[in-house]
Amino acid sequence: MYWYLPLAWTLSFWDGLLGPSGYVAVPLGLDDLDEAAEIHSEAFTQAWSGDEFASLLGQGGTFGFIVRAESGHKAVGVVLARLTVDEAEILTIAVDKSVRGKGIGRLLMDNVLQYLHAERAASLFLEVEETNAPALALYRKLRFEEVGRRPAYYAGADGTRKSALILKRNLRD
């Protein structure tokens, strides 16, 4: 009997191994919250403060990671997630504009997925703006599937509203 992984899984695996060199993801700590808030403010019109990150991180089951450049230790990405029983959700993920497209988002998601695997989580949910093509491409590579939609969920700086797609990945497949 031969055993194999579907091509999409193997490609996703190799992409993860060939991630961004020169960057490292570490658990999000209390000393990182102001930098996390700064990255978040560049990515979202309704940004979270360091105090809001602290409040969320202090809640049971909440965890996060921050990505730093190995040289200079500048923070360039952050993710915050919550695990309740065996179901998890991404609360927020943001990458500094200067390094978008370089695998930082993938590095953050890989760390979340590894953490959830160790915790034996069954599923992971997230919301993403329907027009965020780079994020959608990443999530599709990571085997997320659309399970819902929230019309006019995100407010743009110009007052326009965009829908959020609700995505889910089964972690026990």
PyMOL commands that place a pseudoatom at each C-alpha (Angstrom):
pseudoatom trace, name=CA, resn=MET, resi=1, chain=A, elem=C, hetatm=0, pos=[0.000, 0.000, 0.000]
pseudoatom trace, name=CA, resn=TYR, resi=2, chain=A, elem=C, hetatm=0, pos=[1.324, 3.395, -0.974]
pseudoatom trace, name=CA, resn=TRP, resi=3, chain=A, elem=C, hetatm=0, pos=[0.617, 6.516, 1.004]
pseudoatom trace, name=CA, resn=TYR, resi=4, chain=A, elem=C, hetatm=0, pos=[0.851, 10.019, -0.418]
pseudoatom trace, name=CA, resn=LEU, resi=5, chain=A, elem=C, hetatm=0, pos=[-0.203, 13.575, 0.348]
pseudoatom trace, name=CA, resn=PRO, resi=6, chain=A, elem=C, hetatm=0, pos=[-2.280, 15.590, -2.094]
pseudoatom trace, name=CA, resn=LEU, resi=7, chain=A, elem=C, hetatm=0, pos=[-0.149, 17.904, -4.217]
pseudoatom trace, name=CA, resn=ALA, resi=8, chain=A, elem=C, hetatm=0, pos=[-1.626, 21.042, -2.617]
pseudoatom trace, name=CA, resn=TRP, resi=9, chain=A, elem=C, hetatm=0, pos=[-0.524, 19.824, 0.817]
pseudoatom trace, name=CA, resn=THR, resi=10, chain=A, elem=C, hetatm=0, pos=[3.014, 19.003, -0.244]
pseudoatom trace, name=CA, resn=LEU, resi=11, chain=A, elem=C, hetatm=0, pos=[3.443, 22.326, -2.039]
pseudoatom trace, name=CA, resn=SER, resi=12, chain=A, elem=C, hetatm=0, pos=[2.136, 24.151, 1.023]
pseudoatom trace, name=CA, resn=PHE, resi=13, chain=A, elem=C, hetatm=0, pos=[4.577, 22.226, 3.215]
pseudoatom trace, name=CA, resn=TRP, resi=14, chain=A, elem=C, hetatm=0, pos=[7.583, 23.127, 1.035]
pseudoatom trace, name=CA, resn=ASP, resi=15, chain=A, elem=C, hetatm=0, pos=[6.518, 26.776, 0.841]
pseudoatom trace, name=CA, resn=GLY, resi=16, chain=A, elem=C, hetatm=0, pos=[6.614, 26.866, 4.643]
pseudoatom trace, name=CA, resn=LEU, resi=17, chain=A, elem=C, hetatm=0, pos=[10.117, 25.415, 4.780]
pseudoatom trace, name=CA, resn=LEU, resi=18, chain=A, elem=C, hetatm=0, pos=[11.350, 27.952, 2.281]
pseudoatom trace, name=CA, resn=GLY, resi=19, chain=A, elem=C, hetatm=0, pos=[9.942, 30.845, 4.333]
pseudoatom trace, name=CA, resn=PRO, resi=20, chain=A, elem=C, hetatm=0, pos=[11.518, 34.246, 4.816]
pseudoatom trace, name=CA, resn=SER, resi=21, chain=A, elem=C, hetatm=0, pos=[15.153, 34.184, 5.818]
pseudoatom trace, name=CA, resn=GLY, resi=22, chain=A, elem=C, hetatm=0, pos=[16.327, 36.837, 8.227]
pseudoatom trace, name=CA, resn=TYR, resi=23, chain=A, elem=C, hetatm=0, pos=[13.123, 36.814, 10.296]
pseudoatom trace, name=CA, resn=VAL, resi=24, chain=A, elem=C, hetatm=0, pos=[12.065, 34.925, 13.401]
pseudoatom trace, name=CA, resn=ALA, resi=25, chain=A, elem=C, hetatm=0, pos=[8.673, 34.473, 15.059]
pseudoatom trace, name=CA, resn=VAL, resi=26, chain=A, elem=C, hetatm=0, pos=[8.517, 34.482, 18.859]
pseudoatom trace, name=CA, resn=PRO, resi=27, chain=A, elem=C, hetatm=0, pos=[5.606, 34.336, 21.311]
pseudoatom trace, name=CA, resn=LEU, resi=28, chain=A, elem=C, hetatm=0, pos=[3.938, 37.707, 21.807]
pseudoatom trace, name=CA, resn=GLY, resi=29, chain=A, elem=C, hetatm=0, pos=[4.849, 39.096, 25.224]
pseudoatom trace, name=CA, resn=LEU, resi=30, chain=A, elem=C, hetatm=0, pos=[3.897, 42.105, 27.303]
pseudoatom trace, name=CA, resn=ASP, resi=31, chain=A, elem=C, hetatm=0, pos=[7.006, 43.988, 26.137]
pseudoatom trace, name=CA, resn=ASP, resi=32, chain=A, elem=C, hetatm=0, pos=[5.872, 43.645, 22.509]
pseudoatom trace, name=CA, resn=LEU, resi=33, chain=A, elem=C, hetatm=0, pos=[2.427, 45.216, 22.767]
pseudoatom trace, name=CA, resn=ASP, resi=34, chain=A, elem=C, hetatm=0, pos=[3.272, 48.776, 21.714]
pseudoatom trace, name=CA, resn=GLU, resi=35, chain=A, elem=C, hetatm=0, pos=[5.070, 47.466, 18.613]
pseudoatom trace, name=CA, resn=ALA, resi=36, chain=A, elem=C, hetatm=0, pos=[2.121, 45.167, 17.894]
pseudoatom trace, name=CA, resn=ALA, resi=37, chain=A, elem=C, hetatm=0, pos=[-0.216, 48.156, 18.121]
pseudoatom trace, name=CA, resn=GLU, resi=38, chain=A, elem=C, hetatm=0, pos=[1.998, 50.161, 15.752]
pseudoatom trace, name=CA, resn=ILE, resi=39, chain=A, elem=C, hetatm=0, pos=[1.953, 47.392, 13.131]
pseudoatom trace, name=CA, resn=HIS, resi=40, chain=A, elem=C, hetatm=0, pos=[-1.799, 47.015, 13.588]
pseudoatom trace, name=CA, resn=SER, resi=41, chain=A, elem=C, hetatm=0, pos=[-2.391, 50.752, 13.123]
pseudoatom trace, name=CA, resn=GLU, resi=42, chain=A, elem=C, hetatm=0, pos=[-0.680, 50.670, 9.721]
pseudoatom trace, name=CA, resn=ALA, resi=43, chain=A, elem=C, hetatm=0, pos=[-2.863, 47.792, 8.551]
pseudoatom trace, name=CA, resn=PHE, resi=44, chain=A, elem=C, hetatm=0, pos=[-6.318, 48.693, 9.908]
pseudoatom trace, name=CA, resn=THR, resi=45, chain=A, elem=C, hetatm=0, pos=[-8.343, 51.898, 10.045]
pseudoatom trace, name=CA, resn=GLN, resi=46, chain=A, elem=C, hetatm=0, pos=[-9.735, 50.868, 13.446]
pseudoatom trace, name=CA, resn=ALA, resi=47, chain=A, elem=C, hetatm=0, pos=[-6.429, 50.029, 15.082]
pseudoatom trace, name=CA, resn=TRP, resi=48, chain=A, elem=C, hetatm=0, pos=[-5.962, 48.441, 18.486]
pseudoatom trace, name=CA, resn=SER, resi=49, chain=A, elem=C, hetatm=0, pos=[-3.866, 50.108, 21.180]
pseudoatom trace, name=CA, resn=GLY, resi=50, chain=A, elem=C, hetatm=0, pos=[-1.200, 48.401, 23.235]
pseudoatom trace, name=CA, resn=ASP, resi=51, chain=A, elem=C, hetatm=0, pos=[-3.680, 48.334, 26.129]
pseudoatom trace, name=CA, resn=GLU, resi=52, chain=A, elem=C, hetatm=0, pos=[-6.246, 46.539, 23.966]
pseudoatom trace, name=CA, resn=PHE, resi=53, chain=A, elem=C, hetatm=0, pos=[-3.640, 43.961, 22.960]
pseudoatom trace, name=CA, resn=ALA, resi=54, chain=A, elem=C, hetatm=0, pos=[-2.763, 43.541, 26.658]
pseudoatom trace, name=CA, resn=SER, resi=55, chain=A, elem=C, hetatm=0, pos=[-6.400, 43.073, 27.625]
pseudoatom trace, name=CA, resn=LEU, resi=56, chain=A, elem=C, hetatm=0, pos=[-6.929, 40.413, 24.953]
pseudoatom trace, name=CA, resn=LEU, resi=57, chain=A, elem=C, hetatm=0, pos=[-3.632, 38.656, 25.684]
pseudoatom trace, name=CA, resn=GLY, resi=58, chain=A, elem=C, hetatm=0, pos=[-4.625, 38.490, 29.354]
pseudoatom trace, name=CA, resn=GLN, resi=59, chain=A, elem=C, hetatm=0, pos=[-7.769, 36.499, 28.560]
pseudoatom trace, name=CA, resn=GLY, resi=60, chain=A, elem=C, hetatm=0, pos=[-7.648, 32.741, 28.924]
pseudoatom trace, name=CA, resn=GLY, resi=61, chain=A, elem=C, hetatm=0, pos=[-6.767, 30.820, 25.786]
pseudoatom trace, name=CA, resn=THR, resi=62, chain=A, elem=C, hetatm=0, pos=[-5.392, 33.865, 23.957]
pseudoatom trace, name=CA, resn=PHE, resi=63, chain=A, elem=C, hetatm=0, pos=[-1.914, 33.642, 22.457]
pseudoatom trace, name=CA, resn=GLY, resi=64, chain=A, elem=C, hetatm=0, pos=[0.088, 35.389, 19.782]
pseudoatom trace, name=CA, resn=PHE, resi=65, chain=A, elem=C, hetatm=0, pos=[3.332, 35.673, 17.900]
pseudoatom trace, name=CA, resn=ILE, resi=66, chain=A, elem=C, hetatm=0, pos=[5.421, 38.582, 16.713]
pseudoatom trace, name=CA, resn=VAL, resi=67, chain=A, elem=C, hetatm=0, pos=[7.927, 38.449, 13.854]
pseudoatom trace, name=CA, resn=ARG, resi=68, chain=A, elem=C, hetatm=0, pos=[11.185, 40.313, 14.154]
pseudoatom trace, name=CA, resn=ALA, resi=69, chain=A, elem=C, hetatm=0, pos=[14.080, 40.879, 11.811]
pseudoatom trace, name=CA, resn=GLU, resi=70, chain=A, elem=C, hetatm=0, pos=[17.062, 38.890, 13.080]
pseudoatom trace, name=CA, resn=SER, resi=71, chain=A, elem=C, hetatm=0, pos=[19.272, 41.922, 12.530]
pseudoatom trace, name=CA, resn=GLY, resi=72, chain=A, elem=C, hetatm=0, pos=[17.984, 44.954, 14.349]
pseudoatom trace, name=CA, resn=HIS, resi=73, chain=A, elem=C, hetatm=0, pos=[15.087, 43.130, 15.982]
pseudoatom trace, name=CA, resn=LYS, resi=74, chain=A, elem=C, hetatm=0, pos=[12.474, 45.401, 14.377]
pseudoatom trace, name=CA, resn=ALA, resi=75, chain=A, elem=C, hetatm=0, pos=[8.975, 43.933, 14.668]
pseudoatom trace, name=CA, resn=VAL, resi=76, chain=A, elem=C, hetatm=0, pos=[7.373, 43.435, 11.246]
pseudoatom trace, name=CA, resn=GLY, resi=77, chain=A, elem=C, hetatm=0, pos=[4.342, 41.237, 11.892]
pseudoatom trace, name=CA, resn=VAL, resi=78, chain=A, elem=C, hetatm=0, pos=[1.925, 40.198, 14.604]
pseudoatom trace, name=CA, resn=VAL, resi=79, chain=A, elem=C, hetatm=0, pos=[-0.869, 37.674, 15.072]
pseudoatom trace, name=CA, resn=LEU, resi=80, chain=A, elem=C, hetatm=0, pos=[-3.249, 37.263, 17.995]
pseudoatom trace, name=CA, resn=ALA, resi=81, chain=A, elem=C, hetatm=0, pos=[-5.465, 34.179, 18.325]
pseudoatom trace, name=CA, resn=ARG, resi=82, chain=A, elem=C, hetatm=0, pos=[-7.733, 32.527, 20.838]
pseudoatom trace, name=CA, resn=LEU, resi=83, chain=A, elem=C, hetatm=0, pos=[-8.328, 28.838, 21.567]
pseudoatom trace, name=CA, resn=THR, resi=84, chain=A, elem=C, hetatm=0, pos=[-11.486, 27.744, 23.368]
pseudoatom trace, name=CA, resn=VAL, resi=85, chain=A, elem=C, hetatm=0, pos=[-11.799, 23.993, 24.008]
pseudoatom trace, name=CA, resn=ASP, resi=86, chain=A, elem=C, hetatm=0, pos=[-10.844, 22.688, 20.535]
pseudoatom trace, name=CA, resn=GLU, resi=87, chain=A, elem=C, hetatm=0, pos=[-11.904, 25.616, 18.345]
pseudoatom trace, name=CA, resn=ALA, resi=88, chain=A, elem=C, hetatm=0, pos=[-9.620, 28.552, 17.587]
pseudoatom trace, name=CA, resn=GLU, resi=89, chain=A, elem=C, hetatm=0, pos=[-9.937, 31.901, 15.860]
pseudoatom trace, name=CA, resn=ILE, resi=90, chain=A, elem=C, hetatm=0, pos=[-7.516, 34.466, 14.533]
pseudoatom trace, name=CA, resn=LEU, resi=91, chain=A, elem=C, hetatm=0, pos=[-8.382, 37.735, 16.277]
pseudoatom trace, name=CA, resn=THR, resi=92, chain=A, elem=C, hetatm=0, pos=[-6.014, 39.791, 14.140]
pseudoatom trace, name=CA, resn=ILE, resi=93, chain=A, elem=C, hetatm=0, pos=[-3.009, 39.416, 11.892]
pseudoatom trace, name=CA, resn=ALA, resi=94, chain=A, elem=C, hetatm=0, pos=[-0.992, 42.294, 10.439]
pseudoatom trace, name=CA, resn=VAL, resi=95, chain=A, elem=C, hetatm=0, pos=[2.249, 42.672, 8.519]
pseudoatom trace, name=CA, resn=ASP, resi=96, chain=A, elem=C, hetatm=0, pos=[4.299, 45.859, 8.146]
pseudoatom trace, name=CA, resn=LYS, resi=97, chain=A, elem=C, hetatm=0, pos=[3.808, 47.360, 4.672]
pseudoatom trace, name=CA, resn=SER, resi=98, chain=A, elem=C, hetatm=0, pos=[7.563, 47.361, 4.013]
pseudoatom trace, name=CA, resn=VAL, resi=99, chain=A, elem=C, hetatm=0, pos=[7.768, 43.552, 4.105]
pseudoatom trace, name=CA, resn=ARG, resi=100, chain=A, elem=C, hetatm=0, pos=[4.446, 42.453, 2.643]
pseudoatom trace, name=CA, resn=GLY, resi=101, chain=A, elem=C, hetatm=0, pos=[4.784, 39.681, 0.092]
pseudoatom trace, name=CA, resn=LYS, resi=102, chain=A, elem=C, hetatm=0, pos=[7.941, 38.311, 1.715]
pseudoatom trace, name=CA, resn=GLY, resi=103, chain=A, elem=C, hetatm=0, pos=[6.380, 35.418, 3.652]
pseudoatom trace, name=CA, resn=ILE, resi=104, chain=A, elem=C, hetatm=0, pos=[5.875, 37.121, 7.018]
pseudoatom trace, name=CA, resn=GLY, resi=105, chain=A, elem=C, hetatm=0, pos=[2.142, 36.335, 7.076]
pseudoatom trace, name=CA, resn=ARG, resi=106, chain=A, elem=C, hetatm=0, pos=[2.926, 32.713, 6.250]
pseudoatom trace, name=CA, resn=LEU, resi=107, chain=A, elem=C, hetatm=0, pos=[5.479, 32.575, 9.076]
pseudoatom trace, name=CA, resn=LEU, resi=108, chain=A, elem=C, hetatm=0, pos=[2.881, 33.928, 11.524]
pseudoatom trace, name=CA, resn=MET, resi=109, chain=A, elem=C, hetatm=0, pos=[0.222, 31.465, 10.361]
pseudoatom trace, name=CA, resn=ASP, resi=110, chain=A, elem=C, hetatm=0, pos=[2.648, 28.536, 10.477]
pseudoatom trace, name=CA, resn=ASN, resi=111, chain=A, elem=C, hetatm=0, pos=[3.413, 29.339, 14.118]
pseudoatom trace, name=CA, resn=VAL, resi=112, chain=A, elem=C, hetatm=0, pos=[-0.297, 29.538, 14.961]
pseudoatom trace, name=CA, resn=LEU, resi=113, chain=A, elem=C, hetatm=0, pos=[-0.957, 26.218, 13.214]
pseudoatom trace, name=CA, resn=GLN, resi=114, chain=A, elem=C, hetatm=0, pos=[1.950, 24.520, 15.001]
pseudoatom trace, name=CA, resn=TYR, resi=115, chain=A, elem=C, hetatm=0, pos=[0.703, 25.802, 18.349]
pseudoatom trace, name=CA, resn=LEU, resi=116, chain=A, elem=C, hetatm=0, pos=[-2.828, 24.608, 17.637]
pseudoatom trace, name=CA, resn=HIS, resi=117, chain=A, elem=C, hetatm=0, pos=[-1.575, 21.217, 16.489]
pseudoatom trace, name=CA, resn=ALA, resi=118, chain=A, elem=C, hetatm=0, pos=[0.274, 20.816, 19.800]
pseudoatom trace, name=CA, resn=GLU, resi=119, chain=A, elem=C, hetatm=0, pos=[-2.927, 21.807, 21.640]
pseudoatom trace, name=CA, resn=ARG, resi=120, chain=A, elem=C, hetatm=0, pos=[-4.960, 19.307, 19.543]
pseudoatom trace, name=CA, resn=ALA, resi=121, chain=A, elem=C, hetatm=0, pos=[-7.367, 21.931, 18.234]
pseudoatom trace, name=CA, resn=ALA, resi=122, chain=A, elem=C, hetatm=0, pos=[-9.995, 20.728, 15.760]
pseudoatom trace, name=CA, resn=SER, resi=123, chain=A, elem=C, hetatm=0, pos=[-10.552, 23.884, 13.708]
pseudoatom trace, name=CA, resn=LEU, resi=124, chain=A, elem=C, hetatm=0, pos=[-9.354, 27.422, 13.084]
pseudoatom trace, name=CA, resn=PHE, resi=125, chain=A, elem=C, hetatm=0, pos=[-11.556, 30.317, 11.928]
pseudoatom trace, name=CA, resn=LEU, resi=126, chain=A, elem=C, hetatm=0, pos=[-10.677, 33.763, 10.630]
pseudoatom trace, name=CA, resn=GLU, resi=127, chain=A, elem=C, hetatm=0, pos=[-12.262, 36.708, 8.852]
pseudoatom trace, name=CA, resn=VAL, resi=128, chain=A, elem=C, hetatm=0, pos=[-10.720, 38.496, 5.912]
pseudoatom trace, name=CA, resn=GLU, resi=129, chain=A, elem=C, hetatm=0, pos=[-11.845, 41.386, 3.739]
pseudoatom trace, name=CA, resn=GLU, resi=130, chain=A, elem=C, hetatm=0, pos=[-13.219, 39.968, 0.499]
pseudoatom trace, name=CA, resn=THR, resi=131, chain=A, elem=C, hetatm=0, pos=[-10.919, 42.161, -1.642]
pseudoatom trace, name=CA, resn=ASN, resi=132, chain=A, elem=C, hetatm=0, pos=[-7.686, 41.289, 0.204]
pseudoatom trace, name=CA, resn=ALA, resi=133, chain=A, elem=C, hetatm=0, pos=[-6.258, 39.128, -2.592]
pseudoatom trace, name=CA, resn=PRO, resi=134, chain=A, elem=C, hetatm=0, pos=[-2.800, 38.483, -1.043]
pseudoatom trace, name=CA, resn=ALA, resi=135, chain=A, elem=C, hetatm=0, pos=[-4.329, 37.299, 2.255]
pseudoatom trace, name=CA, resn=LEU, resi=136, chain=A, elem=C, hetatm=0, pos=[-6.923, 35.173, 0.463]
pseudoatom trace, name=CA, resn=ALA, resi=137, chain=A, elem=C, hetatm=0, pos=[-4.182, 33.535, -1.622]
pseudoatom trace, name=CA, resn=LEU, resi=138, chain=A, elem=C, hetatm=0, pos=[-2.255, 32.668, 1.550]
pseudoatom trace, name=CA, resn=TYR, resi=139, chain=A, elem=C, hetatm=0, pos=[-5.303, 31.265, 3.315]
pseudoatom trace, name=CA, resn=ARG, resi=140, chain=A, elem=C, hetatm=0, pos=[-6.241, 29.171, 0.290]
pseudoatom trace, name=CA, resn=LYS, resi=141, chain=A, elem=C, hetatm=0, pos=[-2.697, 27.745, 0.214]
pseudoatom trace, name=CA, resn=LEU, resi=142, chain=A, elem=C, hetatm=0, pos=[-3.136, 26.882, 3.874]
pseudoatom trace, name=CA, resn=ARG, resi=143, chain=A, elem=C, hetatm=0, pos=[-6.357, 24.981, 3.022]
pseudoatom trace, name=CA, resn=PHE, resi=144, chain=A, elem=C, hetatm=0, pos=[-8.903, 27.395, 4.479]
pseudoatom trace, name=CA, resn=GLU, resi=145, chain=A, elem=C, hetatm=0, pos=[-12.398, 27.215, 3.019]
pseudoatom trace, name=CA, resn=GLU, resi=146, chain=A, elem=C, hetatm=0, pos=[-15.126, 29.856, 2.939]
pseudoatom trace, name=CA, resn=VAL, resi=147, chain=A, elem=C, hetatm=0, pos=[-17.933, 29.019, 5.358]
pseudoatom trace, name=CA, resn=GLY, resi=148, chain=A, elem=C, hetatm=0, pos=[-19.728, 32.349, 5.565]
pseudoatom trace, name=CA, resn=ARG, resi=149, chain=A, elem=C, hetatm=0, pos=[-19.861, 36.024, 4.728]
pseudoatom trace, name=CA, resn=ARG, resi=150, chain=A, elem=C, hetatm=0, pos=[-20.538, 39.192, 6.722]
pseudoatom trace, name=CA, resn=PRO, resi=151, chain=A, elem=C, hetatm=0, pos=[-21.881, 41.868, 4.367]
pseudoatom trace, name=CA, resn=ALA, resi=152, chain=A, elem=C, hetatm=0, pos=[-20.518, 45.415, 4.825]
pseudoatom trace, name=CA, resn=TYR, resi=153, chain=A, elem=C, hetatm=0, pos=[-18.462, 44.287, 7.832]
pseudoatom trace, name=CA, resn=TYR, resi=154, chain=A, elem=C, hetatm=0, pos=[-15.307, 46.363, 7.298]
pseudoatom trace, name=CA, resn=ALA, resi=155, chain=A, elem=C, hetatm=0, pos=[-15.423, 50.167, 7.154]
pseudoatom trace, name=CA, resn=GLY, resi=156, chain=A, elem=C, hetatm=0, pos=[-12.862, 51.839, 4.912]
pseudoatom trace, name=CA, resn=ALA, resi=157, chain=A, elem=C, hetatm=0, pos=[-11.196, 55.169, 5.656]
pseudoatom trace, name=CA, resn=ASP, resi=158, chain=A, elem=C, hetatm=0, pos=[-13.312, 56.706, 2.884]
pseudoatom trace, name=CA, resn=GLY, resi=159, chain=A, elem=C, hetatm=0, pos=[-16.563, 55.433, 4.436]
pseudoatom trace, name=CA, resn=THR, resi=160, chain=A, elem=C, hetatm=0, pos=[-17.094, 52.548, 2.016]
pseudoatom trace, name=CA, resn=ARG, resi=161, chain=A, elem=C, hetatm=0, pos=[-18.057, 49.158, 3.446]
pseudoatom trace, name=CA, resn=LYS, resi=162, chain=A, elem=C, hetatm=0, pos=[-16.635, 45.804, 2.381]
pseudoatom trace, name=CA, resn=SER, resi=163, chain=A, elem=C, hetatm=0, pos=[-17.761, 42.313, 3.220]
pseudoatom trace, name=CA, resn=ALA, resi=164, chain=A, elem=C, hetatm=0, pos=[-15.786, 39.891, 5.357]
pseudoatom trace, name=CA, resn=LEU, resi=165, chain=A, elem=C, hetatm=0, pos=[-15.348, 36.301, 4.328]
pseudoatom trace, name=CA, resn=ILE, resi=166, chain=A, elem=C, hetatm=0, pos=[-15.415, 33.786, 7.178]
pseudoatom trace, name=CA, resn=LEU, resi=167, chain=A, elem=C, hetatm=0, pos=[-12.859, 31.069, 6.528]
pseudoatom trace, name=CA, resn=LYS, resi=168, chain=A, elem=C, hetatm=0, pos=[-12.306, 27.778, 8.337]
pseudoatom trace, name=CA, resn=ARG, resi=169, chain=A, elem=C, hetatm=0, pos=[-9.587, 25.180, 8.347]
pseudoatom trace, name=CA, resn=ASN, resi=170, chain=A, elem=C, hetatm=0, pos=[-10.194, 21.751, 9.779]
pseudoatom trace, name=CA, resn=LEU, resi=171, chain=A, elem=C, hetatm=0, pos=[-7.073, 20.789, 11.684]
pseudoatom trace, name=CA, resn=ARG, resi=172, chain=A, elem=C, hetatm=0, pos=[-7.832, 17.102, 12.090]
pseudoatom trace, name=CA, resn=ASP, resi=173, chain=A, elem=C, hetatm=0, pos=[-8.145, 16.179, 8.406]
for i in range(1, 173): cmd.bond("trace and resi %d" % i, "trace and resi %d" % (i + 1))
show_as sticks, trace
zoom trace
